[in-house]
């Protein structure tokens, strides 16, 4: 795919490691006062004064986390940044810097990495992030990308996973399941392409769900919204591995149980129609699909009136005593134990 796309192919060996870093990072600008020194020295220097610092890292591996047969490199660069920023926002923090490290095989020319870094640069601009360092090395296993994100938050505003209390409300941003169904469409079209490379897929009716897979967004806006509404969540987590997994993480850390209501789970109409097309249950997709990068959080019931009319937020359940367990309350009012069936690393 890369050979077809790029007419010009500059071998990475022509630049060397430091020449490559200089070339790929020459357009990155510094925007944050907390960035004292960015790229160009042995280490970045950051100064956050009296803030709490949050740090998170994600590693994306070709063939495990992404498939370059349908994931454009620019989109991949963008997504690699977003999945990290989402973790920062899940702490109720603001993201300010990232480092980006890549391991790349010799099948990738310079022009391919320029596309990758164009996506990183776009994400950095949109989310107002300084790129302050990283590393490049060779790989015999394709492409690996590791991004570390750094953020800041006032000590009294940081939100952990372990603060949920019985009677708190369970709230989610946006809608769920779209990224997983977008992946199903892309995988299906990949198989069609293998059989008939001349086939041109018509993906217009799947635009939203494909975008949710290829170009997700982190919910920086929700952190700002909650601040404006004067609502501090009692606990929070981002939805990367599926709603069920994240609810279990949150409840385990908080030592509580919960009731999640099936009819309250927010689903986009395109998700519902695509689930029908694939004969997949939409609730199962929302619970286990993953890669939504929405925020799941709990709030005190006293804050309900502040959020209830907001179209970006859905109350999907409430927290109970730990001994009552974790349950999905179905549309027929049946209680089913919640089990984690979302994304798992190291599956056999």
Secondary structure as GFF3:
##gff-version 3
##sequence-region A 1 348
A	DSSP	alpha_helix	2	5	.	.	.	ID=ss1
A	DSSP	three_ten_helix	12	14	.	.	.	ID=ss2
A	DSSP	alpha_helix	16	25	.	.	.	ID=ss3
A	DSSP	beta_strand	35	37	.	.	.	ID=ss4
A	DSSP	beta_strand	45	46	.	.	.	ID=ss5
A	DSSP	beta_strand	52	61	.	.	.	ID=ss6
A	DSSP	alpha_helix	73	89	.	.	.	ID=ss7
A	DSSP	beta_strand	94	104	.	.	.	ID=ss8
A	DSSP	alpha_helix	110	126	.	.	.	ID=ss9
A	DSSP	beta_strand	130	138	.	.	.	ID=ss10
A	DSSP	beta_strand	144	153	.	.	.	ID=ss11
A	DSSP	beta_strand	169	173	.	.	.	ID=ss12
A	DSSP	alpha_helix	178	195	.	.	.	ID=ss13
A	DSSP	three_ten_helix	204	206	.	.	.	ID=ss14
A	DSSP	alpha_helix	207	214	.	.	.	ID=ss15
A	DSSP	alpha_helix	220	228	.	.	.	ID=ss16
A	DSSP	beta_strand	235	239	.	.	.	ID=ss17
A	DSSP	alpha_helix	243	254	.	.	.	ID=ss18
A	DSSP	beta_strand	256	261	.	.	.	ID=ss19
A	DSSP	three_ten_helix	262	264	.	.	.	ID=ss20
A	DSSP	alpha_helix	269	278	.	.	.	ID=ss21
A	DSSP	alpha_helix	282	288	.	.	.	ID=ss22
A	DSSP	beta_strand	294	299	.	.	.	ID=ss23
A	DSSP	three_ten_helix	301	303	.	.	.	ID=ss24
A	DSSP	alpha_helix	304	307	.	.	.	ID=ss25
A	DSSP	beta_strand	313	321	.	.	.	ID=ss26
A	DSSP	three_ten_helix	322	324	.	.	.	ID=ss27
A	DSSP	beta_strand	326	329	.	.	.	ID=ss28
A	DSSP	beta_strand	335	337	.	.	.	ID=ss29
###
